């Protein structure tokens, strides 16, 4: 009996989601294909029907945050309105939020996996670069500065978001980690010219909004 329409895409999505959680929690080298497939509720033997290698799967996991409409996050109470002039500030606040800090398994792979990327091949590095570039493009659209300075400031803000979360998670003291996140958020908002944007933010709508505006552009590079 043939599989229903959409079955292959659904199974592939389950594998990517399982790998994302496991890679974020344990790192690339410490996760086996068997563990990934088990986490997806599938048998080990079916893996190569969907991916040629664990490294090929890794590239798709890296490309998910700004490009995959099925990406799941658990950042409660944060809604990024892409039509708002404050969208970039909302993304910064969401990225450096307590929810993102705590939800390791569902977090952006750029936070959990940079050291693994450095040891990987060109395809993986290219995927990481494309996802980071998508984040920069989003921020650059509303940086409050002359055009020639917007890109540099957007790069700095994006790096502060990713790097700030990496360091915060590496600190043993929760108080120190929270202080660092708050500091990065404050400086990033000032650098972008969004220091006066207030209000409660949350990223529950981020996956669909970002996909609509960036997926076509980013997926061409992620491959």
C-alpha positions in Angstrom: 0.0 0.0 0.0 1.5 3.4 -1.0 2.2 6.0 1.6 -0.2 8.9 1.8 0.7 12.2 0.2 3.1 14.2 2.4 4.3 11.1 4.3 8.0 11.5 3.3 8.1 15.2 4.2 6.5 14.4 7.5 9.0 11.7 8.4 11.9 13.8 7.3 10.6 16.6 9.5 10.5 14.2 12.5 14.1 13.2 11.9 15.3 16.8 11.7 13.3 17.7 14.9 14.8 14.8 16.8 18.3 15.6 15.6 17.9 19.3 16.6 16.9 18.4 20.1 19.7 15.8 20.6 22.4 17.9 18.9 21.4 20.9 21.0 21.5 18.9 24.2 24.6 16.6 23.6 26.5 18.0 20.6 27.0 16.5 17.1 29.7 13.9 18.0 27.9 12.5 21.0 24.7 11.6 19.2 24.3 8.5 17.0 22.0 7.9 14.1 20.3 5.2 16.1 19.5 7.7 18.9 18.2 10.2 16.3 15.9 7.7 14.7 14.7 6.4 18.1 13.9 10.0 19.2 11.8 10.3 16.0 10.0 7.0 16.7 11.6 5.4 13.7 13.9 2.4 13.0 17.6 2.9 12.4 17.5 1.3 9.0 15.3 4.0 7.4 17.7 6.9 8.0 19.5 6.6 4.7 16.3 6.8 2.8 16.2 10.5 3.8 19.8 11.6 4.4 23.1 10.4 2.9 24.9 10.9 6.2 24.7 12.4 9.7 26.6 15.4 8.4 24.0 16.0 5.7 21.3 15.9 8.4 23.4 18.3 10.5 23.3 20.9 7.7 19.5 20.8 7.7 19.4 21.2 11.4 21.6 24.3 11.3 19.4 25.8 8.6 16.2 25.5 10.5 15.9 28.5 12.7 15.2 31.2 10.1 14.1 29.0 7.2 12.0 26.1 8.5 8.2 26.9 8.9 7.8 23.8 11.1 10.4 24.9 13.6 9.0 24.5 17.1 9.9 26.8 20.0 8.7 27.0 23.5 9.2 30.7 24.2 5.9 31.5 25.8 4.4 34.9 25.7 6.6 36.4 23.1 5.2 37.4 19.8 7.3 39.0 17.1 5.2 41.1 14.7 7.1 41.3 11.5 4.9 44.1 10.2 5.9 46.2 13.2 8.7 48.8 13.1 9.9 47.2 16.3 10.3 43.7 14.9 14.1 43.7 15.2 14.0 44.8 18.8 11.5 42.1 19.5 13.8 39.5 18.0 16.7 40.7 20.1 14.6 40.5 23.3 13.3 37.1 22.3 16.7 35.7 21.4 18.2 36.8 24.7 15.1 35.9 26.7 15.0 33.7 29.8 12.8 31.3 27.8 15.4 30.8 25.1 18.1 30.5 27.7 16.3 27.7 29.5 14.9 25.8 26.5 18.1 24.2 25.4 16.6 21.4 23.2 14.5 23.8 21.2 16.9 26.7 21.0 18.6 28.2 18.0 21.3 25.8 16.7 23.6 28.7 16.3 23.9 28.9 20.1 24.5 25.2 20.8 26.6 24.1 17.9 29.3 26.7 16.9 32.2 24.6 18.2 30.9 21.6 16.2 30.6 23.7 13.1 34.2 24.8 13.4 35.2 21.1 13.2 32.9 20.4 10.3 33.2 20.6 6.5 32.4 23.5 4.1 28.7 22.6 3.6 28.0 22.8 7.3 29.9 26.1 7.7 28.1 27.5 4.7 24.7 26.5 6.3 25.7 28.2 9.5 26.8 31.3 7.6 23.5 31.5 5.7 21.4 31.3 8.9 23.4 34.0 10.6 23.2 36.1 7.4 19.4 35.8 7.5 19.4 37.1 11.1 21.6 40.0 10.1 19.3 40.9 7.2 16.3 41.0 9.5 18.0 43.3 12.0 19.6 45.5 9.3 16.2 46.5 8.0 15.4 48.7 11.0 18.8 49.7 12.4 18.6 53.4 13.2 21.6 54.7 11.4 22.9 55.9 8.0 22.7 53.2 5.4 26.5 52.6 5.2 26.6 51.7 8.9 23.5 49.5 9.2 25.1 46.3 8.0 28.0 46.5 10.4 25.7 47.3 13.4 23.3 44.5 12.4 26.3 42.1 12.3 27.4 43.2 15.8 23.9 42.9 17.2 23.5 39.4 15.8 26.9 38.3 17.1 26.0 39.8 20.5 22.8 37.8 20.6 24.4 34.5 19.6 27.6 35.0 21.5 25.9 36.3 24.6 23.7 33.3 24.8 26.6 30.9 24.3 28.6 32.5 27.2 25.5 32.8 29.4 24.9 29.1 29.1 28.5 28.3 29.9 28.4 30.2 33.2 27.7 28.2 36.4 26.0 31.0 38.3 22.5 31.6 37.2 22.5 35.2 38.5 25.7 36.0 36.6 24.2 34.4 33.4 21.0 36.5 33.8 23.1 39.6 34.3 25.1 38.9 31.2 21.9 38.3 29.1 20.4 41.6 30.4 23.7 43.4 29.6 23.9 42.0 26.1 20.2 42.9 25.5 20.6 46.4 26.7 23.7 47.2 24.6 22.3 45.4 21.5 19.1 47.5 21.7 21.1 50.7 22.1 23.4 49.8 19.2 20.4 49.2 16.9 18.7 52.4 18.1 15.8 50.4 19.7 16.5 51.3 23.3 13.1 52.9 23.8 11.1 50.0 22.5 9.4 48.4 25.4 6.6 45.9 26.1 6.3 42.2 26.6 7.7 40.2 23.6 7.6 36.6 22.7 8.6 34.4 19.7 5.6 32.1 19.2 4.8 33.7 15.8 8.4 33.8 14.7 8.6 30.6 12.7 5.8 31.5 10.2 6.6 35.2 9.8 10.3 34.6 9.3 9.7 31.8 6.9 7.5 34.0 4.7 10.1 36.7 4.4 13.4 34.8 4.4 12.9 31.1 3.4 13.2 31.5 -0.3 16.2 33.7 0.0 18.0 31.6 2.6 17.2 28.0 1.4 19.0 28.7 -1.8 22.2 29.1 0.1 21.6 26.4 2.7 20.9 23.8 0.0 
